[in-house]
Amino acid sequence: MAKKANSSNYCSFCGRSENEVNMLISGISGYICDMCVEQAYEIVNETFKSSGHSAPEISLNSLPKPKQIKEFLDQYVIGQENAKRFLSVAVYNHYKRILQKSVKDDVEIEKSNIIMVGATGTGKTLLARTIAKILRVPFTIVDATVLTEAGYVGEDIESILSRLLQVADFDVASAERGIVFIDEIDKIARKSDNPSITRDVSGEGVQQGLLKLLEGSIVNVPPQGGRKHPEQRMISVNTKNILFICGGAFDGIERKIAQRLNTRVVGYAASNEQTTIDRNNLMKYITPMDLKTFGLIPEIIGRLPILTFLEPLDRDALLRILIEPKNSIVKQYQKLFEMDGVTLTFDKDANEYIVDKAIEFKLGARGLRSIVEAIMMDAMFSLPSEEKKKLHISRKYAIEHLEKSGLQHLKVA
């Protein structure tokens, strides 16, 4: 409790009297002044940082190698070998770039910003969240759909760095070596391939604003996010060593890839080249040219030099995703029921039925969760209040409860 002390009272730490300080805070057998409180706060912060509460130092010997990073990703993400290899190498090179203390031989390692392209439900966000589990640098995921040009309703570009600062406990040095995953990057594509004379508030303007972050510059960031105000205290963050990973579905880009491939297939080798094209997975042929045609500006494509794709998920991959990973959907529900003392098991036929429905709904791996949730809803509602200790999900049980939920009407023509 703070109170104004008598003239005979002094700070028990520095010895100043009440006339020399703004405030004396009384304790059981002494006082402390406001200046000593501020100094104690700084000492406590420094002590926490030195005792390991801040981001640990990185050394080349302790770095997880690309193969180790990929092996870790394999435990949580099924398939997507190409994307996992690209992501593992990009993260490893980011660590090495941070460790480059000085440029003695005039060779400066540039950032390996990466962009992942794949249909919804193929695992872009899951890859980003999983890679965050093994990182020793601050990591945050932001959604590009909420970003708008400065001065308009929405979030400024700098809000991306506000979230990174919050993850790093406002340790600027730690945040400046972090990793940012920007999801839904395709939603800020400009509406046509030709520059517009009108404002594209959530499209090309946002891409222009992202350029300074991706390239590397000193940005003034509002510490609590939100809009900038003249009287608001800003934090300067240098984005030179921040790695940016972007992901997007780019719905419809397959048509642009197909058009490009068809125009290239001319001349004597036309028939041979056509036979080598996998029409079921055109995404593997994606190039920066296709991103430009879709609506990303050339400047932002140039600052995302590593382009990788995610494979469409077939039936076998969806079945493995349902049951195999450490955090598989089946294991999650088994854990939920285990906390109520209920043993949950699934028939192989039931798992195959769930996968078949996910393919029918065309929702990818994300659809698996919706289907299992609909099947399990009645059991999750009633079993915690009952004495039953075992629950077995058969194909018949899955069909009955899915039809009861009405989810089967999601079928896509």
Summary of the structure (lengths in Angstrom):
residues: 413
radius of gyration: 27.5
end to end distance: 69.3
largest distance: 102.1
contacts: 1201
relative contact order: 0.10
helix: 49%
strand: 12%
